[in-house]
């Protein structure tokens, strides 16, 4: 193709290009929406109850708003993590998905807000796949809902971009030559060869990159928010306060014969907080996993754990009826711990099957008579504390021990990942666990049901 033909083609393209739409990548708001109105809309959204409960979402929305309004249309995940959430500049966005998680939460809250005010003249949207906001008038939003995109953001087809023969002023210049000269064919072959070399280079780089950065295992993904957090993990373990404890020494090892009732006549301190063995084993398993990951942690009794503690750092809650924080956080979920009015019978309830009592333990039933036990494993981002939390809890300490083994066992978490959606690592997850009881010992944990949101 000669120089004159190239110049002629450029003229055809410029002549056939459609007029610019009212909005474009350098104009953050549609024509007719002034910045003052947009800021007033932001204040209304932030003041709504949909955003009042999450300072993290407020901070994200304000940042995205200001950046978009200033003309930035491509906001980077790392920049948001550093500037909004105070992350270290070298932090790993794969291990710490705080930006992606918060963006998803903001999308949900914006949708809920505009459902509550359907007549709003201005709408803010956070399109999937990016972090810049999109501002739309009421009419533009409806057109977006009908056509899948805003009128100002429509894709132009090739015929629209090049123009038809009737729209082209210079009809003497063909848009597509009917026959290619040997020179043009050599150009095409050279271009294809260059593209092939580029693709091969990218593929090779990808393989080298993967080799240097092995894919994270499911258990790595499960604990990623805790490992990536700059704060130590808070481990809160449940305790009981018995009035007295009956001790039965083994006569083969102890010179003491017969059982002892400590706390009645011996002067043994009454109502001393005690951690049961199953809960203690679960705590030890989790602490060992965190230590192996180079993660610091603090261990406190449930009674010494405050709401402020849960707001300051990611937490692990161990135990069910002996840990009030567990009962509070699992109560809104699909599976939760429940008991009768006398507080003697306990079970796990399922909101999707009202009336079903999973693992029902009747009053005065001896644990030695039980053949199975049930517990819950939860990993979620709690909107009240704005921190991640893992819960390992069972109807009895045996199931608590089993849930602790579950969250620290790579094979168990790998099996869980197979049962969850592909993007499970970015979702909240609840798992109903069953364990067989044999001779007073808990067997391996088994997945009964899962729930993710």
FENVEN-V989502 format. One record per pair of residues at least 6 apart in sequence whose C-alpha atoms are under 6 Angstrom apart, sorted by the first residue. I is the first residue (numbers start at 1). J is the second residue. Records with the same first field share a line. If there is no record, write none. Layout:
# FENVEN-V989502
I->J + J
This chain:
# FENVEN-V989502
13->162
16->162 + 163
17->161
21->152
22->31
23->30 + 152
26->71
28->68 + 69 + 71
29->135
50->109
57->106
64->132
68->132
73->132
75->131 + 132
81->87
95->224 + 228
96->225 + 228
107->126
121->137 + 138
122->136 + 137 + 138
123->135 + 136
124->134 + 135
125->133 + 134
126->133
144->150
218->414
219->410 + 413
221->425
231->313
232->296 + 297
233->297 + 314 + 315
234->297 + 298 + 315
235->298 + 299 + 315 + 316
236->300 + 301 + 302 + 317
237->301 + 302 + 318
238->302 + 318 + 319 + 322 + 323
239->273 + 274 + 275 + 322
240->273 + 274
241->271 + 272 + 273
242->271
243->270 + 271
244->262 + 263
245->261 + 262
246->260 + 261
247->259 + 260
248->259
262->268
263->270
278->397 + 398 + 401
279->397 + 400 + 401
282->401 + 404
302->323
311->385
314->387 + 388 + 389
315->389
316->389 + 390 + 391
317->391
318->392 + 393
319->393
320->326 + 393 + 394
330->336
334->350 + 351
335->349 + 350
336->348 + 349
337->348
338->346 + 347 + 348
339->345 + 346
344->363
345->361 + 362 + 363
346->360 + 361
347->357 + 358 + 359 + 360
348->357 + 358
349->357
359->374
368->440
371->436 + 437
372->435 + 436 + 437
373->399 + 434 + 435
374->394 + 399 + 433 + 434
375->393 + 394 + 395 + 399 + 433
376->393 + 431 + 432 + 433
377->391 + 392 + 430 + 431
378->390 + 391 + 429 + 430
379->389 + 390 + 428 + 429
380->388 + 389 + 428
381->387 + 388
382->388
392->403 + 404
393->400
394->400
398->442
402->445
406->412
427->453
428->452 + 453
429->451 + 452
430->450 + 451
431->449 + 450
432->448 + 449
433->446 + 447 + 448
434->445 + 446
435->443 + 445
436->443
